[in-house]
Amino acid sequence: MGDQEADIDRIRESARALKRIRGTFAERANPAEGYGVGEIGSQKILDAFDKFGSNWKIHRRQLTDELEKLHGITKAAADSYDKIDHELAEALRRADEKGKSGKKGGGK
């Protein structure tokens, strides 16, 4: 098995970025929301924005759900890597200490 390395900080930053993106998606709705014909200039354009906003709301909800899942997966991955790294370091320290204490008692 080859050497593998995980950049835990990068994985954590990815998790944070996914959370921020999810928040942005959750907050954004119809780009013309709050505007009327006077600001937009045409009822036809306003109607198109309303239709877009309705469709976008459905797809945005699906995207935010998927982004939330990806955030959870990447955060869990970083947490798992941290835990495994800590456990491995502890096991190596114990093995090293055991090896040193075994050599003192009458080695070759």
C-alpha positions as a Markdown table, in Angstrom:
| # | Residue | x | y | z |
|---|---|---|---|---|
| 1 | Met | 0.0 | 0.0 | 0.0 |
| 2 | Gly | 1.4 | 3.4 | -1.0 |
| 3 | Asp | 1.9 | 6.4 | 1.3 |
| 4 | Gln | -1.2 | 8.5 | 1.6 |
| 5 | Glu | -1.5 | 12.0 | 3.1 |
| 6 | Ala | -4.6 | 13.9 | 3.9 |
| 7 | Asp | -4.4 | 17.7 | 4.3 |
| 8 | Ile | -6.8 | 18.0 | 7.3 |
| 9 | Asp | -6.7 | 21.8 | 7.3 |
| 10 | Arg | -7.8 | 21.8 | 3.6 |
| 11 | Ile | -10.6 | 19.3 | 4.3 |
| 12 | Arg | -11.8 | 21.5 | 7.2 |
| 13 | Glu | -11.7 | 24.6 | 5.1 |
| 14 | Ser | -13.7 | 22.8 | 2.4 |
| 15 | Ala | -16.3 | 21.9 | 5.1 |
| 16 | Arg | -16.5 | 25.6 | 6.2 |
| 17 | Ala | -16.7 | 26.7 | 2.5 |
| 18 | Leu | -19.5 | 24.3 | 1.8 |
| 19 | Lys | -21.4 | 25.6 | 4.9 |
| 20 | Arg | -21.0 | 29.2 | 3.7 |
| 21 | Ile | -22.1 | 28.3 | 0.2 |
| 22 | Arg | -25.1 | 26.5 | 1.6 |
| 23 | Gly | -26.0 | 29.6 | 3.7 |
| 24 | Thr | -25.8 | 31.8 | 0.6 |
| 25 | Phe | -28.1 | 29.4 | -1.4 |
| 26 | Ala | -30.6 | 29.2 | 1.5 |
| 27 | Glu | -30.8 | 33.0 | 1.7 |
| 28 | Arg | -31.1 | 33.8 | -2.0 |
| 29 | Ala | -34.5 | 33.6 | -3.7 |
| 30 | Asn | -36.1 | 35.6 | -6.5 |
| 31 | Pro | -33.5 | 38.2 | -7.7 |
| 32 | Ala | -36.4 | 40.6 | -8.3 |
| 33 | Glu | -38.1 | 40.0 | -5.0 |
| 34 | Gly | -39.2 | 43.3 | -3.4 |
| 35 | Tyr | -39.2 | 45.1 | -6.8 |
| 36 | Gly | -42.3 | 46.2 | -8.8 |
| 37 | Val | -43.0 | 47.1 | -12.4 |
| 38 | Gly | -41.6 | 50.6 | -11.7 |
| 39 | Glu | -38.2 | 49.3 | -10.8 |
| 40 | Ile | -38.1 | 46.4 | -13.3 |
| 41 | Gly | -39.7 | 48.3 | -16.1 |
| 42 | Ser | -42.0 | 45.6 | -17.4 |
| 43 | Gln | -44.7 | 43.4 | -16.0 |
| 44 | Lys | -43.6 | 40.7 | -18.5 |
| 45 | Ile | -40.0 | 40.8 | -17.1 |
| 46 | Leu | -41.4 | 40.8 | -13.5 |
| 47 | Asp | -43.6 | 37.8 | -14.3 |
| 48 | Ala | -40.5 | 36.0 | -15.8 |
| 49 | Phe | -38.6 | 36.7 | -12.6 |
| 50 | Asp | -41.5 | 35.4 | -10.5 |
| 51 | Lys | -41.6 | 32.2 | -12.5 |
| 52 | Phe | -37.8 | 31.8 | -12.3 |
| 53 | Gly | -38.0 | 32.5 | -8.5 |
| 54 | Ser | -40.5 | 29.7 | -8.1 |
| 55 | Asn | -38.5 | 27.2 | -10.1 |
| 56 | Trp | -35.3 | 28.3 | -8.5 |
| 57 | Lys | -36.8 | 27.9 | -5.0 |
| 58 | Ile | -37.3 | 24.1 | -5.7 |
| 59 | His | -33.9 | 23.6 | -7.1 |
| 60 | Arg | -32.2 | 25.8 | -4.5 |
| 61 | Arg | -33.8 | 23.6 | -1.7 |
| 62 | Gln | -32.3 | 20.5 | -3.4 |
| 63 | Leu | -28.9 | 22.1 | -3.7 |
| 64 | Thr | -28.9 | 23.3 | -0.1 |
| 65 | Asp | -29.8 | 19.8 | 1.1 |
| 66 | Glu | -26.9 | 18.4 | -1.0 |
| 67 | Leu | -24.5 | 21.1 | 0.2 |
| 68 | Glu | -25.5 | 20.3 | 3.8 |
| 69 | Lys | -24.7 | 16.6 | 3.3 |
| 70 | Leu | -21.3 | 17.4 | 1.7 |
| 71 | His | -20.5 | 19.7 | 4.6 |
| 72 | Gly | -21.3 | 16.9 | 7.0 |
| 73 | Ile | -19.2 | 14.4 | 5.1 |
| 74 | Thr | -16.1 | 16.6 | 4.8 |
| 75 | Lys | -16.3 | 17.7 | 8.5 |
| 76 | Ala | -16.7 | 14.0 | 9.6 |
| 77 | Ala | -13.7 | 13.1 | 7.4 |
| 78 | Ala | -11.5 | 15.8 | 8.9 |
| 79 | Asp | -12.6 | 14.7 | 12.4 |
| 80 | Ser | -11.9 | 11.1 | 11.6 |
| 81 | Tyr | -8.5 | 11.9 | 10.2 |
| 82 | Asp | -7.7 | 13.9 | 13.4 |
| 83 | Lys | -8.8 | 11.0 | 15.6 |
| 84 | Ile | -6.9 | 8.4 | 13.7 |
| 85 | Asp | -3.8 | 10.6 | 13.6 |
| 86 | His | -3.9 | 11.1 | 17.4 |
| 87 | Glu | -4.5 | 7.4 | 18.1 |
| 88 | Leu | -1.6 | 6.4 | 15.8 |
| 89 | Ala | 0.7 | 8.9 | 17.4 |
| 90 | Glu | -0.3 | 7.6 | 20.9 |
| 91 | Ala | 0.3 | 4.0 | 19.8 |
| 92 | Leu | 3.7 | 4.9 | 18.4 |
| 93 | Arg | 4.7 | 6.7 | 21.6 |
| 94 | Arg | 3.6 | 3.7 | 23.7 |
| 95 | Ala | 5.5 | 1.3 | 21.4 |
| 96 | Asp | 8.6 | 3.5 | 21.5 |
| 97 | Glu | 8.5 | 3.7 | 25.3 |
| 98 | Lys | 7.9 | 0.0 | 25.6 |
| 99 | Gly | 10.9 | -0.6 | 23.3 |
| 100 | Lys | 13.1 | 1.7 | 25.3 |
| 101 | Ser | 12.2 | 0.1 | 28.6 |
| 102 | Gly | 12.8 | -3.4 | 27.2 |
| 103 | Lys | 16.3 | -2.6 | 26.1 |
| 104 | Lys | 17.4 | -1.3 | 29.5 |
| 105 | Gly | 16.8 | -4.5 | 31.3 |
| 106 | Gly | 19.5 | -6.6 | 29.7 |
| 107 | Gly | 19.7 | -6.3 | 26.0 |
| 108 | Lys | 22.5 | -7.6 | 23.9 |
